Amino acid sequence: MGCNRNCGLITGAVVGAVLAILGGVLMPVGDMIIQKTIKKQGIIEEGTVAYKSWEKTGTDVYRQFWIFDVQNPDEVRVNNSKIVVKQKGPYTYRVRFLPKENITKNSDNTISFMQPNAAIFEPSMSVGSEYDTCTVVNLAVVAVPVLFPNAFVQRLLNSYIKKSKSSLFQIRTVKELLWGYTDPFLQLVPYPVDTTVGVFYPYNNTADGEYKIFTGKDDISKVAIIDTYKDKRNLSYWPGYCDMINGTDAASFPPFLDKNRVLQFFSSDICRSIYAKFEREINLKGIPVYRYVLPRMAFASPVENPDNYCFCTEKVISRNCTSAGVLDISSCKQKKPVYISLPHFLHASLDVTDPVEGLSPNQEEHQTYLDVEPITGFTLAFAKRLQVNLLISPAPLIEPLSKLKRSYITPVLWLNETGTIGDEKAELFRAQVIGKINLLGLLQLVLLILGLATFVSFTIAYCACRTKSIK
């Protein structure tokens, strides 16, 4: 009987040890299973989860616009007063709802495509109609001295500006300002010129150039990384390494993210590659994600951040590259005097913000962020926030600009492009990814704890019986 009892206790201890070992072994094995699954489903190839999400976003993406309505146009033009603005918005449009076009699978484990552009006004998410009016800078007039530095040409164009009664500022509807209007001054120009002007003109029925990205089939660490944009690996906008096209388009990143990894991505809206750094962990609809934000140093002057030296292309306005917070993108906007910044000149230096009143920069409201699921690398929520500004400079030969005695980087509008994974897709993601990972982790933990507890209890019982039998 004693032998049977001791044998039973030994068997129990052995079973416990086996369970504990199995739980321990499952940890690296489980990680290998997860990695293998992600590598299989994470490549951009027909039939994978990644391909379905990539081909057409299942997330509703919206662009909200706030227009800077100029309150004192005459005082600015005559007295060189500070520009006083008041934001009006949001005016919301649904965007990025069309699937990718011209998808071509290449032999070098890349895939080429076009992303078509379209925008649909959403009245229920807007403060008013897209026919609301605002007083804004005259896009065509302020561009003349920059596009046509020749004195004779300026005098000629000034005659058409006067004849059309165009001024430094104009009243336009939201729709006209965003998507285009026929400019009365340009209509009078006798030689062929596009008479339609708008901040985002042309947009509808256009495409954001051809992208070629890596599928990740041969190397999952390269998935979604851009190989070429418009058949080039460089932009031809900036000197040095600033001209490189780096990272992905921010819709996804290579899987198995580390908090120390800097996420690089390219944005055609700002004509450059940029980066985001880990800020904190958050819970998004039951899914643990990493929040990455664009750091202040990305917009710092070259004095503070030497890596930004090649983004400083205009020495006068930037005060010999000591200004911060704005980016001159005229080189990729047909030399039009366009400057990009964060909304309300967040992180901009005093010389940029001082000539403008009515701005209230706020880190939480105006920063750009990405919420990325670290195992898959999928971006499940984001907010891309940008401000479009125009440079107004004195021009003696252009009547509306002739009385100016200083330059202004003038806010025109700011946008917030957002998208968050829908409830249905979040539930599917939890079930197919997070649920399976958690279940595997729970199984590992239960086996380990149950095995150790069983092993310890049966070993103690066996020792106790042996001691008793010796006595």
Summary of the structure (lengths in Angstrom):
residues: 471
radius of gyration: 29.9
end to end distance: 16.9
largest distance: 118.6
contacts: 1499
relative contact order: 0.16
helix: 37%
strand: 29%
